[in-house]
Amino acid sequence: MSKKNKYIADENRYEKMNYRRTGNSGLLLPELSLGLWHNFGENDDFKNARNLLKCAFDNGITHFDLANNYGPPAGSAEKNFGKIVKKDFKSYRDELIISSKAGYGMWPGPYGDWGSKKFLVASLDQSLQRMGLDYVDIFYHHRPDENTPLEETMGALDLIVKQGKALYVGLSNYRPERAAEAFKILKDLGTPCLIHQPRYSLFDRWIEDGLLDLLGNSGVGAICFSPLAQGMLTNKYINGLPKDSRAVKESPFLNTQTVLEMLPKIKALNEIAEQRNQNLAQMAISWILKDDRITSVLIGASKTSQILDSVKAIENTTFSDEELANINAVL
Ligand SMILES: NC(=O)c1ccc[n+]([C@@H]2O[C@H](COP(=O)([O-])OP(=O)(O)OC[C@H]3O[C@@H](n4cnc5c(N)ncnc54)[C@H](OP(=O)(O)O)[C@@H]3O)[C@@H](O)[C@H]2O)c1
């Protein structure tokens, strides 16, 4: 690449973001992190993907979250990310926290899914190769597996750290009881669980029923995915269904019917956000960040303007009792 096109990160980036300690660990994460589940696959616009990562980093977002199966097709987000790291982020590797995961189906046969040691170790090797990295900062077991002894899955995470292929480990989508067992096994192995990655938003509050307390009491961090309910908790659907939105594009994860059903609540929440001088996306993120047991909010974005919009959420993360009561009344 010619010197003219070389990416140089904004020198003021660290002034634009707040960083929170991840549980009891030594690791600080940005209040907002960027996930590569959508918009980084084979059929997505590579230039846009590149701009999204640069925009995030320029705004102090030092954490990029991936998984073996992000794409589509599975693996392509890691491949594209690897290309972008090579082009733009090589000299910034030590300023980045990069995560990946395994737990969902990746290749045919009995060793390409769930939670065996065989799957986790092989999958991370493949992820590292796709991304062109020597190690990831955080490696997650992506979902619980009732048919594999927890000792084996946690043993695989411990092995991966001891092999130097990940610095820290995390769990995703684990319910509190199984998470507590896993934390104990990991602690005994000498590889404490750094962080848990659950879904959490105004529209999905399951972690308030035990998981958040467990994480707070165990000194384990929390990074919440789909904080905007995949775009529903923004003002984008209020005046119709934009053609380039996730609900209208062919996503198996969000459909227009769900959006239409939620619309009355979306509109009512938008009014509360406006009274706080925020837009709905900003309020939805702030609402999660009001709890100091949360380490980071893991957003997705299809446009750089969305990242610029969402980062403003960190400017106001306190809520009055009246605002919280009004929000709860809508929900
Ligand atoms: N561990 C797991 O099992 C798991 C599962 C799911 C996700 N995740 C992680 O969490 C990350 C985020 O998930 P997500 O993409 O569902 O998060 P999200 O933040 O709830 O939704 C992102 C979508 O919301 C819209 N959006 C974002 N900011 C906006 C703004 N300021 N104004 C208007 N619209 C805005 C965009 O939709 P349009 O595309 O319509 O523009 C964007 O693609 C993933 O990338 C992944 O890393 C983990």
PDBQT file of the ligand as one rigid body, heavy atoms in Angstrom, charges set to zero:
ROOT
HETATM    1  N1  LIG A 401     -22.656 -14.225  21.694  1.00  0.00    +0.000 N 
HETATM    2  C1  LIG A 401     -23.687 -14.337  20.895  1.00  0.00    +0.000 C 
HETATM    3  O1  LIG A 401     -24.385 -15.358  20.846  1.00  0.00    +0.000 OA
HETATM    4  C2  LIG A 401     -24.027 -13.161  20.023  1.00  0.00    +0.000 A 
HETATM    5  C3  LIG A 401     -25.242 -13.115  19.326  1.00  0.00    +0.000 A 
HETATM    6  C4  LIG A 401     -25.533 -11.983  18.574  1.00  0.00    +0.000 A 
HETATM    7  C5  LIG A 401     -24.624 -10.921  18.526  1.00  0.00    +0.000 A 
HETATM    8  N2  LIG A 401     -23.434 -11.021  19.179  1.00  0.00    +0.000 N 
HETATM    9  C6  LIG A 401     -22.417  -9.933  19.106  1.00  0.00    +0.000 C 
HETATM   10  O2  LIG A 401     -23.027  -8.686  19.331  1.00  0.00    +0.000 OA
HETATM   11  C7  LIG A 401     -22.762  -7.800  18.230  1.00  0.00    +0.000 C 
HETATM   12  C8  LIG A 401     -23.877  -6.824  18.066  1.00  0.00    +0.000 C 
HETATM   13  O3  LIG A 401     -25.094  -7.492  17.790  1.00  0.00    +0.000 OA
HETATM   14  P1  LIG A 401     -26.199  -6.786  16.923  1.00  0.00    +0.000 P 
HETATM   15  O4  LIG A 401     -25.640  -6.459  15.586  1.00  0.00    +0.000 OA
HETATM   16  O5  LIG A 401     -27.442  -7.590  17.017  1.00  0.00    +0.000 OA
HETATM   17  O6  LIG A 401     -26.341  -5.410  17.766  1.00  0.00    +0.000 OA
HETATM   18  P2  LIG A 401     -27.343  -4.191  17.787  1.00  0.00    +0.000 P 
HETATM   19  O7  LIG A 401     -26.466  -3.038  18.154  1.00  0.00    +0.000 OA
HETATM   20  O8  LIG A 401     -28.510  -4.517  18.647  1.00  0.00    +0.000 OA
HETATM   21  O9  LIG A 401     -27.877  -4.025  16.293  1.00  0.00    +0.000 OA
HETATM   22  C9  LIG A 401     -27.056  -3.509  15.292  1.00  0.00    +0.000 C 
HETATM   23  C10 LIG A 401     -27.912  -2.947  14.165  1.00  0.00    +0.000 C 
HETATM   24  O10 LIG A 401     -28.686  -1.864  14.650  1.00  0.00    +0.000 OA
HETATM   25  C11 LIG A 401     -28.722  -0.814  13.700  1.00  0.00    +0.000 C 
HETATM   26  N3  LIG A 401     -28.064   0.356  14.288  1.00  0.00    +0.000 N 
HETATM   27  C12 LIG A 401     -26.920   0.394  15.008  1.00  0.00    +0.000 A 
HETATM   28  N4  LIG A 401     -26.670   1.620  15.476  1.00  0.00    +0.000 NA
HETATM   29  C13 LIG A 401     -27.670   2.394  15.039  1.00  0.00    +0.000 A 
HETATM   30  C14 LIG A 401     -27.975   3.766  15.192  1.00  0.00    +0.000 A 
HETATM   31  N5  LIG A 401     -27.191   4.561  15.924  1.00  0.00    +0.000 N 
HETATM   32  N6  LIG A 401     -29.093   4.241  14.592  1.00  0.00    +0.000 NA
HETATM   33  C15 LIG A 401     -29.903   3.445  13.861  1.00  0.00    +0.000 A 
HETATM   34  N7  LIG A 401     -29.663   2.123  13.680  1.00  0.00    +0.000 NA
HETATM   35  C16 LIG A 401     -28.563   1.611  14.268  1.00  0.00    +0.000 A 
HETATM   36  C17 LIG A 401     -28.025  -1.340  12.455  1.00  0.00    +0.000 C 
HETATM   37  O11 LIG A 401     -29.029  -1.996  11.700  1.00  0.00    +0.000 OA
HETATM   38  P3  LIG A 401     -29.107  -1.980  10.102  1.00  0.00    +0.000 P 
HETATM   39  O12 LIG A 401     -28.178  -3.073   9.696  1.00  0.00    +0.000 OA
HETATM   40  O13 LIG A 401     -30.550  -2.281   9.863  1.00  0.00    +0.000 OA
HETATM   41  O14 LIG A 401     -28.666  -0.619   9.648  1.00  0.00    +0.000 OA
HETATM   42  C18 LIG A 401     -27.086  -2.360  13.035  1.00  0.00    +0.000 C 
HETATM   43  O15 LIG A 401     -26.694  -3.344  12.100  1.00  0.00    +0.000 OA
HETATM   44  C19 LIG A 401     -22.548  -8.766  17.063  1.00  0.00    +0.000 C 
HETATM   45  O16 LIG A 401     -21.849  -8.175  15.987  1.00  0.00    +0.000 OA
HETATM   46  C20 LIG A 401     -21.758  -9.854  17.734  1.00  0.00    +0.000 C 
HETATM   47  O17 LIG A 401     -20.409  -9.456  17.882  1.00  0.00    +0.000 OA
HETATM   48  C21 LIG A 401     -23.136 -12.100  19.942  1.00  0.00    +0.000 A 
ENDROOT
TORSDOF 0
